[in-house]
Amino acid sequence: MLFEITDEMEKKIKEWDSCKPIDVVGAKFSYIFIPTSLGTVIYVQCDICNRELNLTEGWD
């Protein structure tokens, strides 16, 4: 199974991101992919402030 972030999703993440990384490598996001029978639910969670961004497409 392959999980991908599209260019459009990446743009949304950059617009949403407001936290500065606090660890040495600069990591600050968890990417959560939940496959369902209707499609894949995609969340990005900020490990610094615990906010979540829902990137699931077509479920609006």
C-alpha positions as CSV (number, residue, x, y, z in Angstrom):
1,M,0.0,0.0,0.0
2,L,1.4,3.4,-1.0
3,F,0.5,6.6,0.9
4,E,1.4,9.9,-0.8
5,I,1.1,13.6,-0.1
6,T,0.2,15.5,-3.2
7,D,1.7,18.9,-4.1
8,E,-1.6,20.5,-3.2
9,M,-1.6,18.8,0.2
10,E,2.0,20.0,0.8
11,K,1.0,23.6,0.0
12,K,-1.9,23.3,2.6
13,I,0.6,22.0,5.2
14,K,3.0,24.9,4.6
15,E,0.1,27.4,4.9
16,W,-1.1,25.7,8.1
17,D,2.3,25.4,9.7
18,S,3.2,28.0,12.3
19,C,5.4,26.2,14.8
20,K,9.2,26.2,14.9
21,P,10.9,22.8,15.2
22,I,12.4,22.2,18.6
23,D,14.5,19.0,18.0
24,V,17.8,18.7,16.3
25,V,16.6,17.2,13.0
26,G,13.7,19.7,12.6
27,A,11.0,17.0,12.7
28,K,7.6,18.3,13.9
29,F,4.8,16.4,12.1
30,S,3.2,13.0,12.3
31,Y,1.5,11.9,9.1
32,I,-1.6,9.7,9.8
33,F,-3.1,7.6,7.0
34,I,-6.3,5.6,7.8
35,P,-7.4,3.4,4.9
36,T,-11.2,2.8,4.8
37,S,-13.6,1.2,2.4
38,L,-14.6,4.7,1.2
39,G,-11.0,6.1,0.7
40,T,-8.1,7.1,2.8
41,V,-8.4,9.6,5.7
42,I,-5.3,11.7,5.9
43,Y,-4.2,13.8,9.0
44,V,-1.1,15.8,9.7
45,Q,-0.5,16.3,13.4
46,C,1.9,18.9,14.8
47,D,4.1,17.3,17.4
48,I,4.8,20.7,19.0
49,C,1.3,22.1,19.6
50,N,-0.8,19.0,18.9
51,R,-3.0,20.7,16.2
52,E,-4.3,18.5,13.5
53,L,-4.9,19.3,9.8
54,N,-7.4,17.1,7.9
55,L,-6.2,16.6,4.3
56,T,-8.8,14.0,3.3
57,E,-9.9,14.8,-0.2
58,G,-13.5,14.5,-1.5
59,W,-15.2,14.2,1.9
60,D,-16.2,17.8,2.3
